[in-house]
Amino acid sequence: MNPAPVVIGVDVGGTKIAVGAVTRTGEMVQAGRYPMDRSTQQTSLTSIQVALDDFLSSWPHAAPLALGFGVVGRTDPAAGIWVRSMNIPISESVDMTARFGAPYGLRAAVDNDVHAATLAELHWGAGREARDFVYLNVGTGTATGIVTNGALVRGAGNHAGEFGHTFTGVAPDVPCPCGRCGCLEPVASGGGLIERARELLPAYPDSPLHVAEQQGQLNAHAIFAQADQGDPLATRLADDMVNALGIALANLINLLDPQAIVVGGGVWADGWLLPRVQRIVQATALAGALSDLESIAPSSLDPDHVGLLGAAILAWEVVAERE
């Protein structure tokens, strides 16, 4: 029996690249994880090419039908172009079909990683029960995908969802790579939390986070654990993150009146953050919007694969255009 046709999804992150073969119904047939060298644009693109070449060299069945890429940064999905990125140094636009699809005779689709993950939720996760929901990703960065009436909101230039660059008034002097101060992301993301901890460590010489940094284990989960132990630096960082996320999410709920909030990204993984943010939301969001909100909960999809599944949906959309 011949296996079902597949497309290849590629989830491009700052530290890893996930590649997988996915059927039209969302079944992950085969997947692999590869390292990312984001030193330069060239090393980043080479890392993606090596991952794709390795995966396809081991694919034993009929050729895939298309490629889909979920990437960090700005994209032009209609043109299939990765425009630029701050977290991965993409300063010159990349035509994804010409760069990655052409060697295999395949078309390639692209969108930013959070939009892609939101599409996975829409097709195979929260979208099965909710037509109005927000996918909130807190990982290396912070961003949202917004679904209204069963459709992903992209905005005029595919910029919709840049939740990490909203202002909450928490830690308003913290600079953001975008050039402003007071953005949510530097205070309430995994990458921002680590960067801020490193900047503040000299002012807290007795903090156990010095040991975590020396051991290469300075991350959100270490900071949360030390906050529970009463460490002043960790408490400051964790409290700012909880307050900023709670306020920002309450604002978003008031604005959009969603049926559900789906949280994804590694910072939620150990369960420490979510109940604390929920308490602030319950205390500050408008009663009407809260009455319509059925849940704030983790995705039902495998967190390691949600971005990859979303990238595969982009590829399936390319296939559908030809049918």
Secondary structure, DSSP 8 states (H G I E B T S, - for coil): ------EEEEEE-SSEEEEEEE-TT--EEEEEEEE---SSHHHHHHHHHHHHHHHHHT--SS--S-EEEEESSEEETTTTEEEEBTTTTB-S-EEHIIIIIGGGT--EEEEEHHHHHHHHHHHHSGGGT-SSEEEEEESSSEEEEEEETTEE---TTS-TT-GGG-B-SSSTT-B-TTS-BSBSTTTSSHHHHHHHHHHHGGG-TT-THHHHHHTT--SHHHHHHHHHTT-HHHHHHHHHHHHHHHHHHHHHHHHH--SEEEEESGGGTTSSHHHHHHHHHHHHS-HHHHHH--EEEE-SS-TTTHHHHHHHHHHHHHHHHH-
